[in-house]
């Protein structure tokens, strides 16, 4: 699945923007850099790494017209999302497709674990 997502991204006019690749970051800085990049890229997101210092992880962005496609490789992580306050408008909508491994997601007091092939909408 990750390969097909990356292939779709290569068909767009612009090349991918690599937002982070943990192989390029010293081990001692990986967790804080991963958290900072993920949370600034996806507004309202918070995460907690559930294991040791991540060895591998990357976020690549592909611009597709008015939208964007993100290809993410991640170490085990717990993800929480808090939508913007009711008074503010956010046109941000995410569709997560779990290509391998699993992700635990919580929103509005509900939790689920995404496994390979699962999808999740985040608004």
Beta strands, then each sheet from edge to edge (+ up, - down):
strand 1: 17-21
strand 2: 45-49
strand 3: 58-64
strand 4: 67-73
strand 5: 77-81
strand 6: 94-97
strand 7: 103-107
strand 8: 110-114
strand 9: 119-122
sheet 1: 1+ 3- 4+
sheet 2: 2+ 5- 7- 8+
sheet 3: 6+ 9-
end
